[in-house]
Amino acid sequence: MPVYRLPDQIQFPPVERSVKSGLLAVGGDLSPERLLAAYREGIFPWYSEGEPLLWWSPDPRFVLFPEELRISRSMRQFLKKEFLRITFDHDFREVIAACRKPRPDQDGTWITKEMEEAYVTLHNLGYAHSVEVRQEGTLVGGLYGVSLGHVFFGESMFSTKANASKAALITLVSRLQELHFDLIDCQVETPHLGSLGARLIPRQEFSALLKESLRYETFRGNWGTLIKTSCKSPRPAYPGIRHG
């Protein structure tokens, strides 16, 4: 089946038309309107520098249900002994720029400059959010993604200190639980997220969950302020974590 080429107007084919790899469509742009329309259908962009803009909807889908978060004993010890300051939406651009840097085992990055600017725009509109992990004032880990309804679509995470990105995700999940979020979309399978409880589900199940979750109002705005005022119990879960 040929890959669908997107027209100028904002529309996507049914996700069932994706090829075996999950690739659904090619072309279009990264405007806020198109990005938000894609996420509402369970579709996300993923491509490398020099490639056309590619849109994906894999089957099965890798997700993390907040209540299924798994924290290892060693991670619990890390959170107790390490002094970390964890914030939300304190510096989105710094986090995505850190995620954009190639990993030691990679030749390049899929977060192009165009992609970076598109998500900064979504952040400015209140839809994209970051979690920052700092130690002694230095950014050592974090993640970013998009929030719609009661779903958080994780995009990327980074760490310059072992376990810092896990600390970011654990803190995010604890807050999303308090806000009654249904799931975190991890998109594609990784051992890193699997160790925290993420698992594969059929795309049809994911689409049904997404549709139900989008019935709720989007928690839109700067989460650095909103999470402090909306969570019933904002105290840190571990002595080593300070929220700011």
C-alpha positions in Angstrom: 0.0 0.0 0.0 1.5 3.4 -1.0 2.2 5.9 1.8 -0.4 8.7 1.8 0.8 12.2 0.8 -0.8 14.9 2.9 -2.7 17.7 1.0 -2.4 21.4 1.8 -5.5 21.2 4.0 -5.2 19.7 7.5 -6.4 16.2 7.3 -5.0 12.7 7.9 -5.9 9.3 6.6 -7.4 6.6 8.9 -4.5 5.2 11.1 -5.4 1.7 9.7 -3.8 2.8 6.4 -0.3 2.8 7.9 2.2 0.4 6.6 3.6 -2.4 8.8 6.4 -0.1 10.2 3.7 2.3 11.4 4.4 5.0 8.7 1.1 6.6 7.8 1.8 9.7 5.7 4.4 12.0 4.3 4.4 15.8 3.7 2.5 18.6 5.3 4.0 21.0 7.8 4.6 21.4 11.5 2.0 24.1 12.1 0.3 24.0 15.6 -3.0 23.3 13.9 -1.6 20.2 12.0 0.3 18.9 15.0 -2.7 19.1 17.4 -4.9 17.5 14.7 -2.3 14.7 14.4 -2.1 14.0 18.2 -5.9 13.9 18.5 -5.8 11.0 16.0 -2.9 9.3 17.7 -0.4 10.3 15.0 3.0 11.9 15.5 5.9 13.3 13.3 9.2 11.5 13.3 11.9 12.1 10.7 15.6 13.0 10.4 17.4 15.9 8.8 17.2 15.6 5.0 14.2 13.4 5.0 10.6 14.5 4.1 8.2 15.1 7.0 7.0 11.6 8.1 3.9 10.9 10.2 3.5 7.7 12.2 0.9 5.5 13.9 2.5 2.3 15.1 0.6 -0.9 16.0 1.0 -2.0 18.7 1.4 1.2 20.7 3.8 1.6 23.7 2.0 3.3 26.6 2.4 3.8 30.4 -0.7 3.8 32.5 0.1 6.0 35.6 -1.2 3.4 38.1 1.2 0.8 36.6 4.4 2.9 37.2 7.1 0.6 38.5 9.9 2.0 40.6 12.8 -0.3 41.3 14.4 -0.5 44.7 17.6 1.0 43.4 15.6 3.9 41.9 13.9 4.5 45.3 17.3 4.7 46.9 18.5 7.1 44.3 15.5 9.4 44.9 16.0 9.3 48.6 19.7 10.1 48.7 20.2 12.5 45.7 19.2 16.2 46.1 17.3 17.1 43.0 15.2 20.1 42.2 12.4 19.2 39.8 10.3 21.8 38.0 7.6 22.0 35.3 7.7 24.4 32.3 10.6 26.3 33.9 12.7 26.2 30.7 11.1 24.3 27.9 13.6 25.5 25.3 16.6 24.4 27.4 15.1 20.9 27.7 14.3 20.4 24.1 17.7 21.7 23.1 19.3 19.1 25.4 17.1 16.3 24.0 18.2 17.4 20.5 21.8 16.8 21.2 23.0 13.4 19.6 23.5 10.6 22.0 26.9 9.0 22.2 25.7 6.0 20.2 24.0 8.1 17.5 25.2 9.9 14.4 22.5 12.5 14.5 19.1 13.4 15.9 15.5 13.2 14.8 14.7 16.5 16.5 15.5 18.9 13.7 15.6 22.7 14.2 12.2 22.9 12.5 10.9 20.4 15.0 12.4 22.2 17.9 10.8 25.5 16.9 7.4 23.8 16.3 7.3 22.4 19.8 8.4 25.7 21.3 5.4 27.3 19.6 3.1 24.6 21.1 4.7 25.3 24.5 4.0 29.0 24.1 0.4 28.1 23.3 0.1 26.0 26.5 0.0 22.5 24.9 3.6 21.3 25.2 5.3 20.9 28.5 8.7 20.1 30.0 10.0 18.6 33.2 13.4 19.8 34.4 15.8 18.1 36.8 18.5 20.1 38.3 21.3 19.4 40.7 23.2 22.3 42.3 21.6 24.5 39.7 22.8 22.5 36.7 20.2 20.8 34.3 21.0 17.1 34.5 17.9 15.6 33.0 14.4 16.2 31.7 11.7 15.4 29.3 9.0 17.1 27.1 5.8 16.2 25.5 2.3 17.4 24.5 -0.8 17.2 26.6 -4.4 16.9 25.3 -7.4 15.9 27.3 -6.2 13.4 29.9 -3.3 12.1 27.8 0.3 13.1 27.9 2.2 12.3 24.7 5.9 11.9 25.6 8.3 13.1 22.9 11.8 12.8 24.2 13.9 12.7 27.4 17.6 13.2 28.2 20.0 12.6 31.1 23.5 13.7 31.8 23.4 12.1 35.2 22.3 8.5 35.6 18.6 8.1 36.5 17.8 11.8 36.1 15.4 11.3 33.3 13.7 8.5 35.3 13.3 11.0 38.2 11.7 13.4 35.8 9.2 10.8 34.5 8.4 9.5 38.0 7.6 13.0 39.2 5.5 13.7 36.1 3.5 10.4 36.6 2.8 11.2 40.2 1.4 14.6 39.3 -0.6 13.2 36.4 -2.1 10.6 38.7 -3.3 13.4 41.0 -4.8 15.1 37.9 -6.6 11.9 36.9 -4.8 11.4 33.6 -5.5 8.2 31.8 -2.2 7.4 30.1 1.2 8.5 28.9 1.8 7.7 25.2 5.4 6.5 24.9 4.9 5.9 21.1 7.6 3.2 20.4 9.0 0.5 22.7 12.2 1.2 24.6 13.8 -0.9 27.4 14.3 2.3 29.4 10.6 3.0 29.6 9.7 -0.7 29.8 11.6 -0.9 33.1 9.3 1.7 34.5 6.1 -0.2 33.6 5.3 0.9 30.0 3.8 -1.8 27.8 2.5 -2.5 24.3 -1.2 -2.4 23.6 -3.1 -2.8 20.3 -3.5 0.4 18.3 -7.3 -0.2 18.3 -7.3 -0.1 22.1 -5.1 2.9 22.1 -7.4 4.8 19.7 -10.4 4.0 21.9 -8.7 5.1 25.1 -7.5 8.3 23.3 -11.0 9.1 22.1 -12.4 8.7 25.6 -9.6 10.8 27.2 -10.0 13.7 24.8 -13.5 14.2 26.1 -11.9 16.0 29.1 -10.7 19.5 29.1 -7.1 20.0 28.2 -4.9 21.1 31.2 -3.5 24.0 29.2 -1.1 26.6 30.3 2.1 26.8 32.3 2.3 23.7 34.4 4.8 25.3 36.7 1.9 27.3 38.0 -1.1 25.1 37.3 0.3 21.9 38.9 1.1 23.7 42.1 -2.5 25.0 42.4 -4.3 22.0 41.0 -2.7 19.0 42.7 -4.2 18.1 46.1 -1.0 16.9 47.6 2.0 18.7 46.1 4.5 17.5 48.7 7.5 15.6 47.3 7.2 11.8 47.4 10.9 11.4 48.3 13.1 13.4 50.7 15.8 14.1 48.1 13.3 15.8 45.7 12.5 19.4 46.0 9.9 20.9 43.8 10.1 24.5 42.6 
